[in-house]
Amino acid sequence: MKYTPEKKPIYGETLDSLAQHLTAAGEKPFRARQVMEWLYKRRVGSWDEMTNLPKPLRAWLAEQFDIQPTRHVLTKEAGDVTDKLLLQLGDGSLIETVIIRVPQEGVGIEHSRKTVCVSTQVGCAYGCKFCASGLDGWKRDLSTGEIVSQLLQVCFVEDARTPRARPEIPSFDNIVVMGMGEPLANYDNLMAALKILNSDWALHFGARRITVSTSGLVPQIKRLADEKVQFRLAVSLHGATNEVRQQIMPVNKKWPLEELIPAVKLFAEKHGKMLTLEYILIEDINDMIEQAERLAEIAIDLHAHVNLIPYNTVEGLPWKRPSLTRQNKFLGILKSRNVSVTIRREKGHDINAACGQLRLQEEEKRQPAADSQ
Ligand code: SF4
């Protein structure tokens, strides 16, 4: 499904593209830099606040561009470590953006490190069996502006919570592109968004602090390997043999491990230590000793870090999170092979922060109203 908004999101413009629009409208191109300064350094949410722009120019910008391509409609909090923002797009679709705080010793939670998890599509076509985002299928790709706007929404939330000493600095430390959707299926819009975020006239956010996740789209992984900008890559493996992976990730039929691993290796060779293998531990499905041993071999071959994630229960699915003993046994096998490994005790479990669940619940709540119209 394609959505063409009445006005283009301003966050989808680059400094050059905005300067071109302004020039074509008879304005001075230097105004583009002023607009970007207001958007990304001072982070205002309306055209009227851009007080060094002439009023007619502000009116023209308001006619041409949407400054609110996402609207923040709901926040769900888990303790004080995870906030899930539900955002509504111009066509009424809902997406999720998550702020994950990592508490630091000796400082209050408001000064903790923050990772933002960003969505790239409405729904998802890939149907990984552990994930709520794919339950309703794919609706559409997010535009570049809608992707960038999610990060600005996070800035608005965080800036209100903890005013910044230096306003131009981003309000978070890392970006992981792991929210709703398969990021590499929306490759062009995503890359354009990440390059905007990375630009010095925008948030100037370091590429090495941005991780792009994929369920394993081989052609796009090869494309990513050729990008000059050094983003990190996280591959959702979740099974160390085709037989096991296929039960969890239908994408494995199209791109089995014998195709996926060489593509990932190509990325690793070009980008050094920028690779993580994600592995959700599901009881009796992929948490067996042989899987741990095979996973260790793959990780060593790829020089990859392994991130183990005990399974998050999804309503309607029969799978279970392994006991702590089983989790630790799996972890121990990887450690005994000297694999770089961490286990993520999932934050946000108690607010349905698993990918896509909050959005699904809200869609369901809206359903009766929509049906009765
Ligand atoms: S895990 Fe990612 S790729 Fe798989 S269904 Fe969920 S959103 Fe799609």
Residues whose N, C-alpha, C, O or C-beta is under 5 A from the ligand:
A	BS01	SF4	C124 Y126 G127 C128 C131 S133 G134 G179 M180 G181 E182 S215
